[in-house]
Structures are given as C-alpha cells and as structure tokens.
C-alpha cells in the first residue's frame, strides 16, 4: 500500500496532518486535511470526508468548496461528535469534487493513513458543444444570428471558443458588435466571463474568444451562454 501523503492526483496531494481530541467541545474529535496544489493554476476543490471508526461507526462531514491558488495549500478542518481518538483499523473515504476529480479509500495502520483503493479522473469530456446556449430572440433584436459554435478543450481546465456572427437579411444595424460569453458550474454560479467587441462589423465575422482558464474542470461545466449586448 502507498501512503496518502506520497500520492499525487492530477497535481494535487492530500495529507492528514492532525488528529486531536479537544475536551469540552460539542464535536471534540478534529482532523486537518492538507490539500496542496502543485499545478501552475488555481483549483476549485471540495472534499467529503467519511470517517469509519472501528469503535464509533460511520461519521460523515462535508467541507465547503475552496479555491486553492497555484503552488500553495489549504487545510480543510473536519470535526466529529462522539469520537475521542483515531485507532489503527479506522477507515476514511474521500470524495473530491463529488468523485469527478478522485475517490480515495484509506486505512489507518501504525498511526499513518494508507491508500487501499483510489480512482482518479485522468480523462475529461472533450465535447462541450451540447453545453452551449444562445438566445435567438436577443440576437434578432440586435439584427444578427450566432452560428457554427466551436469549442476546443485544451486540457481539463482550459477551453478555446469560436463562433460566427452573421447579420440578418444581409443588413447591418450597427458597425459595433459586442458578444459576451459566461460559463457556469454545476451550482449555476458564473465561473468565467469574457466580452469581445468588433468596431467594424460588415455583416459577417468569426469571433475568437481565446483560451479560457477555469477554476473548475471542464467536466464541471453546466452551460456556456453566448449572447450579444448593446
């Protein structure tokens, strides 16, 4: 078996750095899980830590999502009722980003946490076209239509986006056109926004939004909205 602290998952490491009992607290048993981001870009991480004690049974705790900057760490703090100490034979199940990033099972032996099973998401969805939404009514008000969307997934946190802008009936209402793109996560929060303008629109133009670096993986994108503004 491999120690948890010695394993990297997509450039992220996990290590239990503290087990302690705090008398007088309503949830006296405390674990600190250090998550270190060795990547060159920030990562959005959430970890569910299910503690399975040989004496006290299953205890579940969620931690809020945290955005961890590149090449630094964050300590997730978990507290549990009833448990007074960690025993060899205790187990932990980690679900990172609801299993979309990794799932890890651990056992405590000789005072350290060892990996018994792990699943790492080393692949990601390379087809995001079905996530694109646009609004024909808004486009019609602006006298244009958006078409032929193209999304290129560059890596698990980056994508490149193109679309064609065509004037309706060959008429150009305004020579200045602005197109915006908003990317949403599974909680319907906007995690990326970009605006692109053309000051000399003549009726047809390809808009290239460039590389978009995200704090989430592309698998966590719920929708990509593209729309014109005035």
N, C-alpha and C positions, 0 to 999 in steps of 0.2 A: 504493500500500500504506500501511497505518497502522502506526505504532509500537506495540509491545506495551504500553508504559507509558502510552499515551494512551487505551487502551480499557478500558471498564468492562463486566463480565459480572455481571448481577444484583447490582450494588452492590459487586462485588469487582474489584480491579485486580491485575495481575501485572507484575512488573518484574525483569529480571535486573540486579542491582546490582553483581555482582562476577564476574570471570573471572580466575583466577590459577593459576599453576603453582608448586608447592611441592616443591622438590628434596628428595629423601631420604624422601618419603612413599611408601607402597605404592600409594596411589591419589592421584597428585600433582596431577591437574587438578581444580579446585574451582569450582563455580558456586553463587552465592547467589541464590535466587529470593525476592523480597519479595512477600508476599501481603497486601494491605491491605483490611480490611473497613470499608466506608463505611456499612454498614447500622446500624440502631438496635438490633440484637440480635446475639448471638454466632452464629458459623457454624462448622460442622464441615467441615474441608477436608482432602483428601488429593490430592496431585499426583504422578503418574508423569511423569518427565521422560526421554524417549528422546532421546539426543544422537546425531546422524548427522554424523560428521566426514568431510570430503572426503578426509582422509588416513588415518584410523584406522577408518572404518566405523561401524556401529551399536553404541551402548553404552546399556544400559537400567539405570535406577536407580529404585527406589521410595522414597518418603518416608513415614513414619508419619502417621496422622491427627492433626490438631491442631485444637483448639477455639480459634478466634480471637475474642476479645471484640469488642464493638461499637466502631467508630471507632478501631481500632488496627491494627498489622501484626505479622506473624511472618515471619522469614527462614528459608526451607527451604534446607538445606545438602546439596548433591549432590557426590560425589567419584567420579572415574573413573580406571581404570587405563589406561596406555599413552598417553593423550592428553597432549600437552605444552602446547598452546595452542589458542585458537579462531582459525579462519580465516574470512574472508569466503567465503560459499558453504556454510558449515556450516548444518545444519538442526536444529530441535528440534520434537518433538511432545509436547504437554502433554495429559494426560488427567486432568481434575479430577473427583474422586469417581467414577472408573471411567466417565467420559463422561456421567454422569447430570446433571452441572452444566454442563460445557462441554468441548469438544475444540478445541485450537488448534494450528495448524502455523505455524512461524516459519522465516525465513531470515536469516542474518547478512550484512548489507551495510553497507559504510562504518563498520564497527565497532559497528553497532547492530542490534537484533533487530526485524524487521518481520513483520507478520502476512500470511501468504499464503492462509490458509483458517481459518475458525473456525465452530463450531456451538455455539450457546448454547441451553440448555434454558429457554426462556421460558414454556413451558406445563408444567402438572403435573397429576397424576391427581386428579380431583375426586370420585372414587367409591372409598371405602375400606371399604365395608360387608363386602366379602369378606375383609378382614383381621381382622375381629372374631372372637375365640374366647371361648366361655364354657363352663362345666363343669356339666352338668346334675346330676351326682352330688353335687357340693358344694352346689349350690342346694337339692337335695332334702333334704340333711342340715339345712339352715337353714330348711326349710319354705317356701321361696319359689321363684319362677322369674323369670328375667330375659328380657325380650322387647322387641320393637319398638325395636331399636337404631337410632339416627340419628346420622350423622356429617356435620358440615358443615365442608368445607375452606374456611378463610377466606383463606389465602394459602399460599405454598409452604412456610412453616414453622409454620403455625398451624392448629388444628382445634378444633371445638366438638363435644361429645359428650353425647347423651341416652340414657336407657333407661328402660323401665317395670319396676317391681318389683311382682310380684303374689304374694300368699300362696297356697299350695297348698290346695285344698279349702275356701277361704274361712276357714281357721283362722290365727290369728296366734300363733306360738310366743313371739315376743319383740317388745316395742314398740320396742326399739332395734335398728336395722339399719345395718350398715356395708358399703358397696360400694367396692371398690378397682379402679383401672384402671392397667395397666402397658403401656407402649409400647416395642417392641423394634426395633432396627435390623437391617440385613442380616447383621451379625455375631452376632446373638442377644444383644446387650447391651441392658439396660434404659436407655433414654434419657429416660424420663419416668415419673413415678409420682404418683398423686393418690388420696386417700381421702376419701369423703364419707359422712356419717352422718345418720340421722334418729332422733330420740329419741321420736317419737310415731307410729310406723308402725301404720296401722289396717287394712292388708290390700292397699292399692294406693297407689303413689306414683310420680311421674316424677322420676328423678334427673337433674339437670343438672350436669355436671362443669365447665362453664365453658370459657373459651378456654385452650387448651394451647399454649404457645410452645415449640417444639422447637429443638434444636441441629442437627437434620438436616432435609432437605426431606421433604415428605410422600411423595415417590416412594421414599424410602429406608426407609420403614416396612415391616417384615416381618410384624408382627402386633400386634394390640391385644387384650389379655386383660382381661376384666371378670369379677369374682368377688366373692362375699360373704365376709365374715370375721366371727368371733365376738368 
